[in-house]
Amino acid sequence: MQSNNSGTRRSVEANRAARRMWRTGLAAAAVVLASGCTYIPQQRVAPGEVPMLLGPSVRDNVTPMEGVLACFADHVAASKRPPVVISVGDVKDYTGKYSINEGNAITQGGALMVYSALGKLAGAVGVAERFDPIIAERELGYADRRQLGDGRAHRLGTNGSTQVVPWLPYFGGSIHKSDYYIVGGITELNYNINSGGFEVAKNQVGAKARTFTASVGVDLRIVDTRSLVVLKTVSLTKQFHGYEVGVNVFRFFNSDLFDVDIGGKGQEPLQLGIRTALEEGVVRLLGTVTKVDPEPCLTLRPGSGAPLPTTAAEKLRTVPNPAPREDEPAAAAPVGSAVNLVRSSGAAGEPSQAASQITFDVGSATLGGAAMSIVDQIAAQARKQAVEFVLTARDTENWDARKRDALTDQRIAAVTSALANQGIAPGAISLSWRPDPSDTSIHRDGPGLQEIARLRIQGAAAPAAPAAAK
């Protein structure tokens, strides 16, 4: 009798444990689904069709090298040298990595990525098409056979006589030469060069966590088009990190089987890393033929951690330049670096002002750690005197007027709120300048940056008007 009671108690406890495990699993799954899944809008294009999911809108393909490319383009333009014309040969995948299910592991568009990198230099160098000239060659073939026309009649003079012809005359020399070309390939793909983690389980209930690292390598060279002399080679490598975490329950409770898997994993985009490595290779190679040192600009890479050379520091950050004129933007500071407050003498009877920068990431109205540090500096200075500061963003931002103004409003509100948390009343902050809605130009503020607004804090030296009235 006692054994039967013990068996009954064990059965009841097992059922209770199963119910608790089931509720716990469902709750955890609900949390994961609620946090990982967001609403995606749908659109029905035509009557009777099934609605289609619509994700985020198309955007520019931004990489961590955007600031470097913009900085290098500015330095090349400032050198006043005649622009060189660059072409691109084949930049192939030499890794040979292929999957039956997923195809090539490495992008087959390396040459196209190099062309896009040249295009991001904003005309600092000329770009000549040599990768796919098929259409141009066919046009020349039609012209050679007198089959190419433009819908107009053309006069040809031969031996003193004039002849009117419907075909387009061609006398040669219309194709511009290139000075140098870039060629190379993606040569390495190393899977799982380092991994670590743990996995713990008891009675088929466990948890796991894992990290892993892979890497790629690219090799590029720049060649003189006329002499075929290789002027410079670069060999770059890029590591990629990934993680995987999860909790698993796989158990029988009486006659019920519970199988619950909860977790997540993520990996740095492989092809984006290849594009980034190719863009850095382009900058390093062009430094040789443009006679512009790319190293000061390469320090703008996120997480580079390298100190600026003295010459670059003098240009970009450490030298206290005088305040800019009304028609000249202030010098820029790299994102994430401390900004020295630069004092300029105010008008007669006014205290001296301090100028500083707060930089936002592309499309973001959130103040990062470096920006918050600058806000703290501005707030401390505003307690002593009037402060004038600039809001900046990457010059790759080129929104339409409505989105630009809305984003600027959000950024001004974020700065005002952050200053209010530091004891600066919003009424003491005034807007000195922002682009007109019809102004579509880029107001550059040093390498890779543009001005989006200028603000002024009246400061303790000049009390706010309401306080003075009392």
C-alpha positions, 0 to 999 in steps of 0.5 A: 500500500505504501509503495502504491502511494509513493508511486502515485506521489511520484506520478503527481510530482512528475505531472506538475514538473511537466506542466511547469516545464511546458509553461516555462517553455511557452513563456520563453518562446513567446518572449523570443517571438515577441522580441525577434519578430516585428510587424512588416507592412503588406501591400496589394499591387493589383486587385485579386493579388495576394498582398506582398510583404514590404521590408525597409526601403532601398538605401545607399550601400554604406560601409565602414569605409565611407568616412575614409573615402570622403576624406581621401577624396577631399585630400586628393582634390586639395592637392590640385594635381591633374586627375588620373584616370583609373580603370578596373580589370577582373577582380575574381574569386580565387578561393574555389569555395563552392556549396551545392546548396548555396553556390559560390561562398564568395561574391563574383562581383569583386570588380564591380565593388572596386568600380563602386569604390572609385565612384565614391571618391566623388570625381577626385579621379577619373574612371574609364570602363574596361571591364565590359566594353562590349556595347561600345565595341559593337557601336564602333563595329556598326560605325566602321560598316557605316551602319550607325546613325543618329537620325540626322544627315551628315556632310562629308567633304571628299576631294573638294566635293560635299556628300550628304550621308545618313550614317554617323562618320567616325574618324577615331580617337573618341575613346579616352585613355586610362592612366592606370588600372586595378586588378586582383582577386579574393584569395582566401576564405578561412572558416572557423579559424578560432571558436569557443563556447560551452554546452551544459546539459542534465537529463536532456535539459541544457544550454549552449553558447558558441563563438566563431571567427572566419577570415578572408584575404584580398590581393590587389595591384595597380598597373601603369596602362602604357608600360604594364609596370606594377606600381604597388600591391596590397594584401589585406585580410578581414576577420568575421565574428559570429555567435550562437546561443540557445536553450534546449529541452528534450524530455519525456514526462510520462507519455508526453515528449517535450522538445523546446529549442530557444536561442539565436545566432548572428554573423558579421556579413561576409560580402560586406566585409569583402567590399570593405576590404576592397575599398581599403585596397583601392584607397591604399593603391590610389595613394601611390598614383595620386601622391596623397598619403592615405594614412591620415584618412585611414585612421577614421575607420571605426575601431582602428585604434591607431593614433593620428600622425602628427601631420594628420592631427594638425590638420584634423583635430589638435590645432586650435584654428580660429573661428570660421567665417560666416561663409566657411564651415569649421574644421571637422573632428573624427567621429569618436575623438575628443573635440577641443573647444575653440574659443573665438572673440565675440562681438563688442560687449559680448563674452567670448564664444566656444565652438564644438561639434556633435556628430551623428551616425548616418540616418540616426538621431541617437547620441552615442557615447562620444557625442554624449561626452561632447555634450557634457563638455558643452554643458560645462562650458555653457555654465561659464560663458556663451557656447556655439556648437555645430551638429554634423553628419556624414557627407554621404547623407543625401536625403530629400528635403522633407526627410532631411528636415524631419531628421534634423528636427529629431537631432536638435531635439535629442541634443536639447534633451541631453543638455536639459539633463545637464541642467541647461534650460531649453529656453537658453538654446537657440538655433543659429542656422539650418539649411533652407528647405529648398537648399539641396547642397552639401555644406561640408565641414571637413573630411567626410562631414557636413553641417546640418545645424548650428546652435547657441547656448546663451550661457551664464555670462548672459542670462536668459531674457525672462530672468533679466526682466524679473 
